[in-house]
Amino acid sequence: MVTIATARSSFSVTAISDADPLAANELAHACGAELEWVVQLVDVGIVEADDTDRPPQEWRFQSAALQCALEARRLERDFGAGLDAAALIIDLEREVRRLKALLNAQGIRAR
């Protein structure tokens, strides 16, 4: 972890790689949440843990999970969305990006 200080504030940055996945409690901390919230993210399909047969404290997450978790947290905070709604929104956003990439690959400009 690297701590960065600026004139106004300081913050920490954690590098995540597939070789060094993020622990469930680290994911919760990065999102300002509790471990139970991470369990709910897995339950609704927003993120996938490496091995859900183990207790949640032992779950590990790849780097994409942090981005999805932060997006879910933003949807909760900014729009009051529940996690089920956030899961649907995130899934639809992924599908739109996939379809736009497909259109672009075909030479069709997507908006």
PyMOL commands that set and color helices and strands:
alter all, ss='L'
color gray80, all
select helices_A, chain A and resi 24-30+35-44+56-58+63-79+83-105
alter helices_A, ss='H'
color red, helices_A
select strands_A, chain A and resi 2-5+10-13+22-23+60-61
alter strands_A, ss='S'
color yellow, strands_A
deselect
rebuild
show_as cartoon
